[in-house]
Amino acid sequence: MTCAHIEAAEKKDAPEVDGCPECVAMGFTDWVHLRQCLTCGHLACCDSSPRRHATQHFLTTHHPVMQSIEPGEFWRWCYLDETIG
């Protein structure tokens, strides 16, 4: 089952990036996986990464859905409903 936020979120094509832009700007290279906000397109590192920029983006903006942009991964996550789709 999925949620209304995931259903309404438009999937985006994964951009070509060399890492988490926020980590790179801070001089870090230790991100794990990358996520993309489906509201504004913001790119950030996952919760397995030390700085958890994707979650920080949600806490700041309240944009509910992100998607994995890792090769071979096609899932989305809703922070509000804490569900994957």
Jmol script that loads the backbone (N, CA, C; Angstrom):
load data "model"
ATOM      1  N   MET A   1       0.836  -1.178   0.000  1.00  0.00           N
ATOM      2  CA  MET A   1       0.000   0.000   0.000  1.00  0.00           C
ATOM      3  C   MET A   1       0.883   1.244   0.000  1.00  0.00           C
ATOM      4  N   THR A   2       0.421   2.289  -0.615  1.00  0.00           N
ATOM      5  CA  THR A   2       1.174   3.531  -0.689  1.00  0.00           C
ATOM      6  C   THR A   2       0.323   4.661  -0.114  1.00  0.00           C
ATOM      7  N   CYS A   3       0.885   5.821  -0.064  1.00  0.00           N
ATOM      8  CA  CYS A   3       0.164   6.965   0.503  1.00  0.00           C
ATOM      9  C   CYS A   3      -0.162   7.985  -0.591  1.00  0.00           C
ATOM     10  N   ALA A   4      -1.025   8.930  -0.246  1.00  0.00           N
ATOM     11  CA  ALA A   4      -1.437   9.961  -1.206  1.00  0.00           C
ATOM     12  C   ALA A   4      -0.271  10.838  -1.628  1.00  0.00           C
ATOM     13  N   HIS A   5       0.682  11.082  -0.734  1.00  0.00           N
ATOM     14  CA  HIS A   5       1.843  11.921  -1.069  1.00  0.00           C
ATOM     15  C   HIS A   5       2.710  11.249  -2.133  1.00  0.00           C
ATOM     16  N   ILE A   6       2.927   9.951  -1.973  1.00  0.00           N
ATOM     17  CA  ILE A   6       3.721   9.214  -2.968  1.00  0.00           C
ATOM     18  C   ILE A   6       2.970   9.150  -4.287  1.00  0.00           C
ATOM     19  N   GLU A   7       1.667   8.896  -4.224  1.00  0.00           N
ATOM     20  CA  GLU A   7       0.850   8.842  -5.444  1.00  0.00           C
ATOM     21  C   GLU A   7       0.901  10.163  -6.203  1.00  0.00           C
ATOM     22  N   ALA A   8       0.910  11.277  -5.484  1.00  0.00           N
ATOM     23  CA  ALA A   8       0.888  12.603  -6.119  1.00  0.00           C
ATOM     24  C   ALA A   8       2.268  13.075  -6.575  1.00  0.00           C
ATOM     25  N   ALA A   9       3.325  12.489  -6.028  1.00  0.00           N
ATOM     26  CA  ALA A   9       4.683  12.940  -6.349  1.00  0.00           C
ATOM     27  C   ALA A   9       5.097  12.456  -7.731  1.00  0.00           C
ATOM     28  N   GLU A  10       5.564  13.379  -8.545  1.00  0.00           N
ATOM     29  CA  GLU A  10       6.020  13.042  -9.886  1.00  0.00           C
ATOM     30  C   GLU A  10       7.459  12.558  -9.832  1.00  0.00           C
ATOM     31  N   LYS A  11       7.693  11.364 -10.380  1.00  0.00           N
ATOM     32  CA  LYS A  11       9.054  10.833 -10.407  1.00  0.00           C
ATOM     33  C   LYS A  11       9.921  11.722 -11.279  1.00  0.00           C
ATOM     34  N   LYS A  12      11.190  11.819 -10.921  1.00  0.00           N
ATOM     35  CA  LYS A  12      12.146  12.627 -11.681  1.00  0.00           C
ATOM     36  C   LYS A  12      13.255  11.723 -12.201  1.00  0.00           C
ATOM     37  N   ASP A  13      13.853  12.103 -13.317  1.00  0.00           N
ATOM     38  CA  ASP A  13      15.014  11.379 -13.807  1.00  0.00           C
ATOM     39  C   ASP A  13      16.191  11.667 -12.892  1.00  0.00           C
ATOM     40  N   ALA A  14      16.976  10.648 -12.604  1.00  0.00           N
ATOM     41  CA  ALA A  14      18.134  10.814 -11.731  1.00  0.00           C
ATOM     42  C   ALA A  14      19.170  11.704 -12.412  1.00  0.00           C
ATOM     43  N   PRO A  15      19.587  12.754 -11.732  1.00  0.00           N
ATOM     44  CA  PRO A  15      20.599  13.649 -12.310  1.00  0.00           C
ATOM     45  C   PRO A  15      21.996  13.037 -12.219  1.00  0.00           C
ATOM     46  N   GLU A  16      22.894  13.536 -13.014  1.00  0.00           N
ATOM     47  CA  GLU A  16      24.293  13.126 -12.946  1.00  0.00           C
ATOM     48  C   GLU A  16      24.979  13.966 -11.873  1.00  0.00           C
ATOM     49  N   VAL A  17      25.402  13.346 -10.794  1.00  0.00           N
ATOM     50  CA  VAL A  17      26.085  14.060  -9.720  1.00  0.00           C
ATOM     51  C   VAL A  17      27.267  13.243  -9.233  1.00  0.00           C
ATOM     52  N   ASP A  18      28.213  13.937  -8.628  1.00  0.00           N
ATOM     53  CA  ASP A  18      29.408  13.277  -8.111  1.00  0.00           C
ATOM     54  C   ASP A  18      29.339  13.040  -6.611  1.00  0.00           C
ATOM     55  N   GLY A  19      28.181  13.264  -6.007  1.00  0.00           N
ATOM     56  CA  GLY A  19      28.027  13.047  -4.579  1.00  0.00           C
ATOM     57  C   GLY A  19      27.009  13.999  -4.000  1.00  0.00           C
ATOM     58  N   CYS A  20      26.901  13.966  -2.699  1.00  0.00           N
ATOM     59  CA  CYS A  20      25.976  14.863  -2.004  1.00  0.00           C
ATOM     60  C   CYS A  20      26.511  16.289  -2.100  1.00  0.00           C
ATOM     61  N   PRO A  21      25.788  17.187  -2.772  1.00  0.00           N
ATOM     62  CA  PRO A  21      26.289  18.554  -2.932  1.00  0.00           C
ATOM     63  C   PRO A  21      26.582  19.257  -1.611  1.00  0.00           C
ATOM     64  N   GLU A  22      25.754  19.013  -0.582  1.00  0.00           N
ATOM     65  CA  GLU A  22      25.997  19.656   0.706  1.00  0.00           C
ATOM     66  C   GLU A  22      27.267  19.117   1.360  1.00  0.00           C
ATOM     67  N   CYS A  23      27.477  17.805   1.286  1.00  0.00           N
ATOM     68  CA  CYS A  23      28.704  17.216   1.843  1.00  0.00           C
ATOM     69  C   CYS A  23      29.930  17.743   1.104  1.00  0.00           C
ATOM     70  N   VAL A  24      29.850  17.779  -0.231  1.00  0.00           N
ATOM     71  CA  VAL A  24      30.972  18.259  -1.040  1.00  0.00           C
ATOM     72  C   VAL A  24      31.305  19.705  -0.669  1.00  0.00           C
ATOM     73  N   ALA A  25      30.283  20.537  -0.512  1.00  0.00           N
ATOM     74  CA  ALA A  25      30.507  21.943  -0.161  1.00  0.00           C
ATOM     75  C   ALA A  25      31.190  22.092   1.201  1.00  0.00           C
ATOM     76  N   MET A  26      30.967  21.111   2.082  1.00  0.00           N
ATOM     77  CA  MET A  26      31.568  21.138   3.420  1.00  0.00           C
ATOM     78  C   MET A  26      32.910  20.417   3.464  1.00  0.00           C
ATOM     79  N   GLY A  27      33.326  19.839   2.333  1.00  0.00           N
ATOM     80  CA  GLY A  27      34.611  19.146   2.273  1.00  0.00           C
ATOM     81  C   GLY A  27      34.558  17.682   2.667  1.00  0.00           C
ATOM     82  N   PHE A  28      33.359  17.103   2.743  1.00  0.00           N
ATOM     83  CA  PHE A  28      33.222  15.701   3.125  1.00  0.00           C
ATOM     84  C   PHE A  28      33.009  14.817   1.904  1.00  0.00           C
ATOM     85  N   THR A  29      33.458  13.580   2.004  1.00  0.00           N
ATOM     86  CA  THR A  29      33.284  12.609   0.918  1.00  0.00           C
ATOM     87  C   THR A  29      32.721  11.289   1.440  1.00  0.00           C
ATOM     88  N   ASP A  30      32.113  11.306   2.617  1.00  0.00           N
ATOM     89  CA  ASP A  30      31.694  10.064   3.265  1.00  0.00           C
ATOM     90  C   ASP A  30      30.190   9.796   3.228  1.00  0.00           C
ATOM     91  N   TRP A  31      29.464  10.344   2.231  1.00  0.00           N
ATOM     92  CA  TRP A  31      28.050  10.033   2.088  1.00  0.00           C
ATOM     93  C   TRP A  31      27.914   8.591   1.629  1.00  0.00           C
ATOM     94  N   VAL A  32      26.735   8.007   1.838  1.00  0.00           N
ATOM     95  CA  VAL A  32      26.512   6.607   1.477  1.00  0.00           C
ATOM     96  C   VAL A  32      25.675   6.500   0.202  1.00  0.00           C
ATOM     97  N   HIS A  33      24.440   6.980   0.239  1.00  0.00           N
ATOM     98  CA  HIS A  33      23.544   6.942  -0.921  1.00  0.00           C
ATOM     99  C   HIS A  33      22.903   8.310  -1.098  1.00  0.00           C
ATOM    100  N   LEU A  34      22.423   8.559  -2.303  1.00  0.00           N
ATOM    101  CA  LEU A  34      21.822   9.864  -2.604  1.00  0.00           C
ATOM    102  C   LEU A  34      20.323   9.758  -2.819  1.00  0.00           C
ATOM    103  N   ARG A  35      19.627  10.820  -2.418  1.00  0.00           N
ATOM    104  CA  ARG A  35      18.178  10.929  -2.550  1.00  0.00           C
ATOM    105  C   ARG A  35      17.836  12.253  -3.215  1.00  0.00           C
ATOM    106  N   GLN A  36      16.662  12.298  -3.843  1.00  0.00           N
ATOM    107  CA  GLN A  36      16.207  13.520  -4.501  1.00  0.00           C
ATOM    108  C   GLN A  36      14.801  13.861  -4.019  1.00  0.00           C
ATOM    109  N   CYS A  37      14.603  15.094  -3.613  1.00  0.00           N
ATOM    110  CA  CYS A  37      13.288  15.586  -3.194  1.00  0.00           C
ATOM    111  C   CYS A  37      12.396  15.673  -4.426  1.00  0.00           C
ATOM    112  N   LEU A  38      11.198  15.117  -4.336  1.00  0.00           N
ATOM    113  CA  LEU A  38      10.293  15.153  -5.483  1.00  0.00           C
ATOM    114  C   LEU A  38       9.438  16.410  -5.517  1.00  0.00           C
ATOM    115  N   THR A  39       9.598  17.290  -4.552  1.00  0.00           N
ATOM    116  CA  THR A  39       8.918  18.581  -4.589  1.00  0.00           C
ATOM    117  C   THR A  39       9.781  19.607  -5.311  1.00  0.00           C
ATOM    118  N   CYS A  40      11.060  19.696  -4.933  1.00  0.00           N
ATOM    119  CA  CYS A  40      11.916  20.761  -5.473  1.00  0.00           C
ATOM    120  C   CYS A  40      13.160  20.260  -6.200  1.00  0.00           C
ATOM    121  N   GLY A  41      13.431  18.952  -6.152  1.00  0.00           N
ATOM    122  CA  GLY A  41      14.585  18.405  -6.855  1.00  0.00           C
ATOM    123  C   GLY A  41      15.881  18.432  -6.061  1.00  0.00           C
ATOM    124  N   HIS A  42      15.851  18.901  -4.817  1.00  0.00           N
ATOM    125  CA  HIS A  42      17.054  18.982  -3.976  1.00  0.00           C
ATOM    126  C   HIS A  42      17.704  17.602  -3.855  1.00  0.00           C
ATOM    127  N   LEU A  43      19.032  17.558  -3.986  1.00  0.00           N
ATOM    128  CA  LEU A  43      19.795  16.320  -3.859  1.00  0.00           C
ATOM    129  C   LEU A  43      20.481  16.292  -2.502  1.00  0.00           C
ATOM    130  N   ALA A  44      20.450  15.133  -1.849  1.00  0.00           N
ATOM    131  CA  ALA A  44      21.020  15.035  -0.514  1.00  0.00           C
ATOM    132  C   ALA A  44      21.357  13.586  -0.183  1.00  0.00           C
ATOM    133  N   CYS A  45      22.144  13.407   0.872  1.00  0.00           N
ATOM    134  CA  CYS A  45      22.554  12.064   1.295  1.00  0.00           C
ATOM    135  C   CYS A  45      21.522  11.425   2.219  1.00  0.00           C
ATOM    136  N   CYS A  46      21.546  10.107   2.262  1.00  0.00           N
ATOM    137  CA  CYS A  46      20.565   9.311   3.000  1.00  0.00           C
ATOM    138  C   CYS A  46      20.856   9.259   4.505  1.00  0.00           C
ATOM    139  N   ASP A  47      19.973   8.589   5.238  1.00  0.00           N
ATOM    140  CA  ASP A  47      20.123   8.475   6.684  1.00  0.00           C
ATOM    141  C   ASP A  47      21.259   7.549   7.109  1.00  0.00           C
ATOM    142  N   SER A  48      21.810   6.769   6.203  1.00  0.00           N
ATOM    143  CA  SER A  48      22.981   5.962   6.520  1.00  0.00           C
ATOM    144  C   SER A  48      24.260   6.794   6.432  1.00  0.00           C
ATOM    145  N   SER A  49      24.148   7.991   5.907  1.00  0.00           N
ATOM    146  CA  SER A  49      25.274   8.919   5.809  1.00  0.00           C
ATOM    147  C   SER A  49      25.394   9.710   7.115  1.00  0.00           C
ATOM    148  N   PRO A  50      26.587  10.141   7.461  1.00  0.00           N
ATOM    149  CA  PRO A  50      26.791  10.832   8.747  1.00  0.00           C
ATOM    150  C   PRO A  50      25.947  12.096   8.948  1.00  0.00           C
ATOM    151  N   ARG A  51      25.728  12.879   7.906  1.00  0.00           N
ATOM    152  CA  ARG A  51      25.032  14.159   8.076  1.00  0.00           C
ATOM    153  C   ARG A  51      23.551  14.113   7.704  1.00  0.00           C
ATOM    154  N   ARG A  52      23.081  13.043   7.101  1.00  0.00           N
ATOM    155  CA  ARG A  52      21.646  12.824   6.839  1.00  0.00           C
ATOM    156  C   ARG A  52      20.962  14.044   6.219  1.00  0.00           C
ATOM    157  N   HIS A  53      21.553  14.567   5.144  1.00  0.00           N
ATOM    158  CA  HIS A  53      21.033  15.796   4.539  1.00  0.00           C
ATOM    159  C   HIS A  53      19.619  15.667   3.967  1.00  0.00           C
ATOM    160  N   ALA A  54      19.218  14.480   3.489  1.00  0.00           N
ATOM    161  CA  ALA A  54      17.855  14.328   2.959  1.00  0.00           C
ATOM    162  C   ALA A  54      16.828  14.539   4.070  1.00  0.00           C
ATOM    163  N   THR A  55      17.061  13.956   5.226  1.00  0.00           N
ATOM    164  CA  THR A  55      16.141  14.155   6.353  1.00  0.00           C
ATOM    165  C   THR A  55      16.185  15.598   6.827  1.00  0.00           C
ATOM    166  N   GLN A  56      17.352  16.195   6.857  1.00  0.00           N
ATOM    167  CA  GLN A  56      17.463  17.602   7.248  1.00  0.00           C
ATOM    168  C   GLN A  56      16.675  18.489   6.295  1.00  0.00           C
ATOM    169  N   HIS A  57      16.702  18.147   5.003  1.00  0.00           N
ATOM    170  CA  HIS A  57      15.924  18.901   4.012  1.00  0.00           C
ATOM    171  C   HIS A  57      14.433  18.800   4.341  1.00  0.00           C
ATOM    172  N   PHE A  58      13.953  17.596   4.636  1.00  0.00           N
ATOM    173  CA  PHE A  58      12.543  17.437   4.996  1.00  0.00           C
ATOM    174  C   PHE A  58      12.196  18.250   6.246  1.00  0.00           C
ATOM    175  N   LEU A  59      13.040  18.177   7.267  1.00  0.00           N
ATOM    176  CA  LEU A  59      12.757  18.889   8.519  1.00  0.00           C
ATOM    177  C   LEU A  59      12.705  20.401   8.319  1.00  0.00           C
ATOM    178  N   THR A  60      13.457  20.898   7.360  1.00  0.00           N
ATOM    179  CA  THR A  60      13.479  22.328   7.075  1.00  0.00           C
ATOM    180  C   THR A  60      12.328  22.758   6.163  1.00  0.00           C
ATOM    181  N   THR A  61      12.029  21.956   5.151  1.00  0.00           N
ATOM    182  CA  THR A  61      11.067  22.355   4.117  1.00  0.00           C
ATOM    183  C   THR A  61       9.687  21.715   4.248  1.00  0.00           C
ATOM    184  N   HIS A  62       9.626  20.561   4.901  1.00  0.00           N
ATOM    185  CA  HIS A  62       8.407  19.757   5.007  1.00  0.00           C
ATOM    186  C   HIS A  62       7.966  19.198   3.659  1.00  0.00           C
ATOM    187  N   HIS A  63       8.897  19.099   2.704  1.00  0.00           N
ATOM    188  CA  HIS A  63       8.605  18.425   1.441  1.00  0.00           C
ATOM    189  C   HIS A  63       8.520  16.932   1.759  1.00  0.00           C
ATOM    190  N   PRO A  64       7.398  16.276   1.492  1.00  0.00           N
ATOM    191  CA  PRO A  64       7.164  14.943   2.049  1.00  0.00           C
ATOM    192  C   PRO A  64       7.842  13.757   1.372  1.00  0.00           C
ATOM    193  N   VAL A  65       8.095  13.825   0.049  1.00  0.00           N
ATOM    194  CA  VAL A  65       8.531  12.613  -0.649  1.00  0.00           C
ATOM    195  C   VAL A  65       9.888  12.798  -1.310  1.00  0.00           C
ATOM    196  N   MET A  66      10.719  11.775  -1.161  1.00  0.00           N
ATOM    197  CA  MET A  66      11.997  11.732  -1.857  1.00  0.00           C
ATOM    198  C   MET A  66      12.115  10.391  -2.554  1.00  0.00           C
ATOM    199  N   GLN A  67      13.020  10.367  -3.519  1.00  0.00           N
ATOM    200  CA  GLN A  67      13.275   9.112  -4.211  1.00  0.00           C
ATOM    201  C   GLN A  67      14.763   8.810  -4.162  1.00  0.00           C
ATOM    202  N   SER A  68      15.057   7.515  -4.226  1.00  0.00           N
ATOM    203  CA  SER A  68      16.454   7.110  -4.344  1.00  0.00           C
ATOM    204  C   SER A  68      16.915   7.418  -5.759  1.00  0.00           C
ATOM    205  N   ILE A  69      18.140   7.886  -5.891  1.00  0.00           N
ATOM    206  CA  ILE A  69      18.698   8.072  -7.234  1.00  0.00           C
ATOM    207  C   ILE A  69      19.877   7.131  -7.447  1.00  0.00           C
ATOM    208  N   GLU A  70      19.939   6.085  -6.626  1.00  0.00           N
ATOM    209  CA  GLU A  70      20.975   5.080  -6.786  1.00  0.00           C
ATOM    210  C   GLU A  70      20.639   4.191  -7.980  1.00  0.00           C
ATOM    211  N   PRO A  71      21.649   3.790  -8.754  1.00  0.00           N
ATOM    212  CA  PRO A  71      21.400   2.920  -9.904  1.00  0.00           C
ATOM    213  C   PRO A  71      20.666   1.643  -9.478  1.00  0.00           C
ATOM    214  N   GLY A  72      19.609   1.314 -10.208  1.00  0.00           N
ATOM    215  CA  GLY A  72      18.850   0.099  -9.942  1.00  0.00           C
ATOM    216  C   GLY A  72      17.820   0.215  -8.828  1.00  0.00           C
ATOM    217  N   GLU A  73      17.725   1.368  -8.172  1.00  0.00           N
ATOM    218  CA  GLU A  73      16.730   1.567  -7.121  1.00  0.00           C
ATOM    219  C   GLU A  73      15.614   2.459  -7.658  1.00  0.00           C
ATOM    220  N   PHE A  74      14.370   2.062  -7.409  1.00  0.00           N
ATOM    221  CA  PHE A  74      13.233   2.771  -7.984  1.00  0.00           C
ATOM    222  C   PHE A  74      12.171   3.107  -6.934  1.00  0.00           C
ATOM    223  N   TRP A  75      12.545   3.202  -5.694  1.00  0.00           N
ATOM    224  CA  TRP A  75      11.577   3.453  -4.634  1.00  0.00           C
ATOM    225  C   TRP A  75      11.525   4.918  -4.228  1.00  0.00           C
ATOM    226  N   ARG A  76      10.409   5.257  -3.581  1.00  0.00           N
ATOM    227  CA  ARG A  76      10.209   6.593  -3.029  1.00  0.00           C
ATOM    228  C   ARG A  76       9.838   6.446  -1.555  1.00  0.00           C
ATOM    229  N   TRP A  77      10.100   7.469  -0.751  1.00  0.00           N
ATOM    230  CA  TRP A  77       9.822   7.444   0.686  1.00  0.00           C
ATOM    231  C   TRP A  77       9.017   8.682   1.065  1.00  0.00           C
ATOM    232  N   CYS A  78       7.965   8.465   1.849  1.00  0.00           N
ATOM    233  CA  CYS A  78       7.172   9.572   2.370  1.00  0.00           C
ATOM    234  C   CYS A  78       7.528   9.754   3.831  1.00  0.00           C
ATOM    235  N   TYR A  79       8.066  10.922   4.164  1.00  0.00           N
ATOM    236  CA  TYR A  79       8.408  11.220   5.545  1.00  0.00           C
ATOM    237  C   TYR A  79       7.163  11.374   6.417  1.00  0.00           C
ATOM    238  N   LEU A  80       6.098  11.936   5.879  1.00  0.00           N
ATOM    239  CA  LEU A  80       4.904  12.184   6.678  1.00  0.00           C
ATOM    240  C   LEU A  80       4.208  10.899   7.088  1.00  0.00           C
ATOM    241  N   ASP A  81       4.068   9.977   6.146  1.00  0.00           N
ATOM    242  CA  ASP A  81       3.383   8.716   6.432  1.00  0.00           C
ATOM    243  C   ASP A  81       4.343   7.575   6.778  1.00  0.00           C
ATOM    244  N   GLU A  82       5.635   7.861   6.704  1.00  0.00           N
ATOM    245  CA  GLU A  82       6.692   6.865   6.982  1.00  0.00           C
ATOM    246  C   GLU A  82       6.415   5.569   6.231  1.00  0.00           C
ATOM    247  N   THR A  83       6.291   5.728   4.914  1.00  0.00           N
ATOM    248  CA  THR A  83       6.024   4.563   4.070  1.00  0.00           C
ATOM    249  C   THR A  83       6.832   4.643   2.794  1.00  0.00           C
ATOM    250  N   ILE A  84       7.078   3.483   2.225  1.00  0.00           N
ATOM    251  CA  ILE A  84       7.839   3.374   0.987  1.00  0.00           C
ATOM    252  C   ILE A  84       6.880   3.019  -0.143  1.00  0.00           C
ATOM    253  N   GLY A  85       7.173   3.489  -1.318  1.00  0.00           N
ATOM    254  CA  GLY A  85       6.296   3.180  -2.451  1.00  0.00           C
ATOM    255  C   GLY A  85       7.043   3.216  -3.746  1.00  0.00           C
TER     256      GLY A  85
END
end "model"
wireframe off; spacefill off
backbone 0.3
color backbone group
